[in-house]
Amino acid sequence: MTLNELVAKHGLEKINSLTKYPSILTYHKLGTKGGLKNELIEDGFAKNEKLAITEKVDGTNMRIVSLNSDYLLGQRENFIYAKNDRIKNSDTIDIVQEAADKFVNTNTDTDFLTVIYGEAYGWRIQDGSKIYCAGNTDKNFRIFDVWQAHINVIDKYLQDSDMQKIVYDREHDFQPWLTVDEIRIFADTYKLEQVPFWTDFDSNNLPTDAEETKQWIESNFKTSHAIIGEGTNNNQKFARAEGVVIRTWDRKTIRKLRFEDYNKGQLKGWI
């Protein structure tokens, strides 16, 4: 089955919903007045878990949905480009298309639907010109998550599922995600750049108090490792990371910790 046949059979709306990136919970609960509460969501991480900590890059969330030699490119909500389209309606497409072409030109896992999630960032993308560009006008694309499933499995699932079920499953860890180690191998194989990997970490050492967590991330992860090019620029925001994403090795639990949320939480008294 080709990607065109999959879309024709099940409709673009279903494919779009199936491949949207699911919501990532914050580590501490969001407060009613902005910022965070001094209360973990779902008790945080289990004890004795090996965690991976990566930088949260401030850009545009993009996805590559590929089947064999074909692909669709999407932002968080909608698809915006298909391979060989003549019209491009976003200035982030070129950098993501380059990554998609790298993948499909070397992919040997035929008949697997592969969904690659990454961040397009840099020049004129969000605050990328101020944060990531070291005196240049470049953009970059770094991947942070991948899932794959055989097309026969996807075909049957779409046939048996209505939109409500697809949305529910997507937001409840339905996708067959690659592990941390598998994403590394995937990125190396297809010459795709990952978001910066900070460290692996023992969940027993993870702070749970909101104030302590704020101090911990500021002490260890404040400087971005996603700078494009060499040198600096004169903006006060230059090289400031947006935050971190923490996940278990198998991605069963994943949380985001943004500096802005913790700053607001502290300002509001963790209400």
C-alpha positions as CSV (number, residue, x, y, z in Angstrom):
1,M,0.0,0.0,0.0
2,T,1.3,3.5,-0.9
3,L,0.8,6.6,1.2
4,N,-1.7,7.9,-1.4
5,E,-3.7,4.7,-1.2
6,L,-3.7,4.9,2.6
7,V,-5.0,8.5,2.5
8,A,-7.6,7.6,-0.2
9,K,-8.9,4.7,1.8
10,H,-9.1,6.2,5.2
11,G,-9.2,10.0,4.6
12,L,-6.6,12.7,5.4
13,E,-8.4,13.7,8.6
14,K,-7.8,10.2,10.2
15,I,-4.1,10.1,9.1
16,N,-3.6,13.6,10.5
17,S,-5.2,12.8,13.8
18,L,-3.3,9.5,14.1
19,T,0.1,11.2,13.6
20,K,-0.3,14.4,15.6
21,Y,2.2,14.7,18.5
22,P,0.4,13.8,21.7
23,S,0.3,16.3,24.6
24,I,3.2,16.2,27.1
25,L,2.3,16.8,30.7
26,T,4.2,19.2,32.8
27,Y,6.1,17.7,35.8
28,H,4.3,19.8,38.3
29,K,0.6,20.7,38.0
30,L,-0.4,23.9,36.3
31,G,-2.0,26.5,38.6
32,T,-5.2,28.4,38.0
33,K,-3.4,31.7,37.9
34,G,-0.5,30.7,35.7
35,G,2.7,29.0,36.5
36,L,2.9,25.8,38.5
37,K,1.7,24.3,41.8
38,N,3.9,22.6,44.3
39,E,2.2,19.3,43.4
40,L,3.4,16.6,40.9
41,I,1.2,15.3,38.2
42,E,0.4,11.6,38.7
43,D,3.1,11.3,41.3
44,G,5.9,12.0,38.9
45,F,8.3,9.2,38.0
46,A,8.5,5.8,39.6
47,K,11.5,5.0,41.8
48,N,14.6,3.3,40.3
49,E,13.9,4.4,36.8
50,K,16.6,5.4,34.3
51,L,15.7,8.7,32.8
52,A,16.8,10.6,29.7
53,I,17.0,14.4,29.9
54,T,17.0,16.4,26.7
55,E,16.8,20.0,25.9
56,K,13.4,21.5,25.0
57,V,14.1,23.6,21.9
58,D,11.9,26.6,21.2
59,G,10.7,26.4,17.6
60,T,7.9,24.9,15.5
61,N,6.8,21.4,16.2
62,M,7.0,19.5,12.9
63,R,6.3,15.9,11.8
64,I,7.4,13.7,8.9
65,V,4.9,11.0,8.0
66,S,6.6,8.5,5.7
67,L,5.7,5.3,3.9
68,N,8.3,3.8,1.7
69,S,9.6,6.6,-0.6
70,D,6.7,9.0,0.0
71,Y,6.0,11.5,2.8
72,L,3.8,14.2,4.2
73,L,5.0,17.1,6.3
74,G,2.9,18.5,9.1
75,Q,3.0,21.1,11.8
76,R,1.3,20.3,15.2
77,E,-2.3,20.5,13.9
78,N,-2.3,20.1,10.1
79,F,-0.3,18.8,7.2
80,I,1.3,21.6,5.1
81,Y,3.3,19.8,2.4
82,A,3.4,16.5,0.4
83,K,6.4,15.2,-1.4
84,N,6.7,16.8,-4.9
85,D,4.2,19.6,-4.1
86,R,4.9,22.7,-6.2
87,I,3.7,25.2,-3.6
88,K,5.2,25.5,-0.2
89,N,3.2,27.5,2.4
90,S,5.7,27.7,5.2
91,D,9.3,28.9,5.5
92,T,10.1,26.0,7.7
93,I,9.4,23.4,5.0
94,D,12.8,23.4,3.3
95,I,14.8,22.4,6.4
96,V,12.3,19.6,7.3
97,Q,12.0,18.4,3.7
98,E,15.8,18.0,3.7
99,A,15.5,15.6,6.7
100,A,12.6,13.8,5.0
101,D,14.5,13.2,1.8
102,K,17.5,11.9,3.8
103,F,15.2,9.4,5.4
104,V,13.3,8.1,2.4
105,N,16.4,8.0,0.2
106,T,18.1,5.5,2.6
107,N,15.2,3.8,4.3
108,T,15.1,0.0,3.8
109,D,12.2,-0.7,6.2
110,T,9.6,-1.0,3.5
111,D,5.9,-1.1,4.3
112,F,6.4,0.5,7.7
113,L,4.6,3.8,8.5
114,T,7.3,6.0,10.1
115,V,6.4,9.2,12.0
116,I,9.3,11.4,12.9
117,Y,8.8,14.4,15.3
118,G,11.2,17.2,15.5
119,E,11.7,20.9,16.1
120,A,12.3,23.4,13.3
121,Y,14.0,26.4,14.8
122,G,16.3,29.3,14.0
123,W,16.0,32.4,11.9
124,R,12.5,34.0,12.1
125,I,11.0,30.9,13.8
126,Q,9.5,31.9,17.1
127,D,12.4,33.7,19.0
128,G,15.0,31.6,17.2
129,S,16.7,34.6,15.6
130,K,17.5,35.9,19.1
131,I,18.2,32.6,20.9
132,Y,19.9,30.3,18.5
133,C,21.4,32.2,15.6
134,A,25.1,33.0,16.1
135,G,25.3,35.9,13.7
136,N,23.6,34.0,10.8
137,T,20.2,33.5,9.2
138,D,20.2,29.7,9.3
139,K,17.5,27.2,10.4
140,N,17.9,23.8,11.8
141,F,15.7,20.7,12.4
142,R,16.3,18.3,15.2
143,I,14.3,15.1,16.0
144,F,13.0,14.2,19.4
145,D,10.6,11.3,18.9
146,V,9.8,8.5,16.4
147,W,7.3,5.7,16.1
148,Q,6.9,3.0,13.5
149,A,4.3,0.4,12.7
150,H,3.7,-2.0,9.8
151,I,1.2,-0.7,7.3
152,N,-1.0,-3.7,7.7
153,V,-1.4,-2.9,11.4
154,I,-2.1,0.8,10.7
155,D,-4.6,-0.1,7.9
156,K,-6.6,-2.4,10.2
157,Y,-6.5,0.0,13.1
158,L,-7.8,2.9,10.9
159,Q,-10.5,0.6,9.6
160,D,-11.7,-0.4,13.1
161,S,-11.4,3.1,14.7
162,D,-13.5,6.2,14.6
163,M,-12.0,9.7,15.2
164,Q,-12.9,9.6,18.9
165,K,-11.0,6.4,19.5
166,I,-8.0,7.7,17.5
167,V,-7.8,10.9,19.6
168,Y,-8.2,8.9,22.8
169,D,-5.5,6.4,21.9
170,R,-3.1,9.1,20.7
171,E,-3.3,10.9,24.0
172,H,-2.9,7.6,26.0
173,D,0.4,6.2,24.7
174,F,-1.0,4.2,21.8
175,Q,1.9,4.8,19.5
176,P,4.7,2.2,19.3
177,W,7.5,4.7,20.3
178,L,11.1,4.0,19.8
179,T,13.2,3.8,23.0
180,V,16.0,6.3,23.8
181,D,18.6,3.8,22.4
182,E,16.5,3.1,19.3
183,I,16.1,6.8,18.5
184,R,19.9,7.2,18.7
185,I,20.4,4.3,16.3
186,F,17.7,5.7,14.0
187,A,19.3,9.2,14.0
188,D,22.7,7.8,13.3
189,T,21.5,5.5,10.5
190,Y,19.6,8.3,8.6
191,K,22.0,11.1,9.5
192,L,19.4,13.1,11.4
193,E,20.3,15.4,14.2
194,Q,18.6,14.9,17.6
195,V,17.7,17.5,20.1
196,P,20.6,18.0,22.5
197,F,20.9,15.1,25.0
198,W,21.9,16.4,28.4
199,T,22.3,13.3,30.6
200,D,20.8,10.1,31.8
201,F,19.6,10.4,35.3
202,D,18.4,8.2,38.2
203,S,14.7,9.0,39.1
204,N,15.6,8.6,42.8
205,N,17.6,11.8,42.5
206,L,14.9,13.9,40.8
207,P,13.6,16.8,43.0
208,T,9.9,16.8,43.7
209,D,9.5,20.1,45.5
210,A,8.7,22.9,42.9
211,E,11.2,25.4,44.3
212,E,13.9,22.8,44.4
213,T,13.1,21.7,40.9
214,K,13.3,25.3,39.7
215,Q,16.8,25.7,41.2
216,W,17.9,22.3,39.9
217,I,17.0,23.0,36.2
218,E,18.4,26.5,36.4
219,S,21.7,25.2,37.9
220,N,22.1,22.5,35.3
221,F,20.2,23.2,32.1
222,K,19.9,26.9,31.5
223,T,22.3,27.2,28.6
224,S,21.2,25.9,25.2
225,H,23.2,23.4,23.3
226,A,21.2,23.9,20.1
227,I,23.0,27.0,18.8
228,I,23.3,27.3,15.0
229,G,26.7,28.2,13.9
230,E,29.6,29.6,15.9
231,G,30.0,32.8,17.9
232,T,27.3,34.8,19.6
233,N,24.8,37.6,19.0
234,N,24.0,40.6,21.2
235,N,20.5,39.6,22.3
236,Q,19.9,39.0,26.0
237,K,18.0,35.8,25.1
238,F,20.9,34.3,23.3
239,A,21.7,30.7,24.2
240,R,19.0,30.4,26.8
241,A,17.3,27.0,26.8
242,E,13.5,26.9,26.9
243,G,13.6,24.0,29.4
244,V,14.1,20.2,29.4
245,V,12.1,17.1,28.6
246,I,12.5,14.1,30.9
247,R,11.4,10.6,29.9
248,T,11.8,7.0,31.0
249,W,14.0,5.0,28.6
250,D,11.0,3.3,27.1
251,R,9.0,6.6,26.9
252,K,6.2,5.3,29.0
253,T,6.4,8.4,31.1
254,I,7.4,11.8,29.7
255,R,7.3,15.3,31.2
256,K,8.3,18.8,30.2
257,L,9.8,21.4,32.5
258,R,9.9,24.9,31.1
259,F,11.8,27.8,32.8
260,E,8.9,30.1,32.1
261,D,6.4,27.9,34.0
262,Y,8.6,27.7,37.1
263,N,9.3,31.4,37.1
264,K,5.6,32.1,36.9
265,G,4.9,29.5,39.6
266,Q,7.4,31.1,42.0
267,L,6.0,34.6,41.3
268,K,2.5,33.4,42.0
269,G,3.6,31.5,45.2
270,W,3.1,28.1,43.6
271,I,-0.7,28.5,43.5
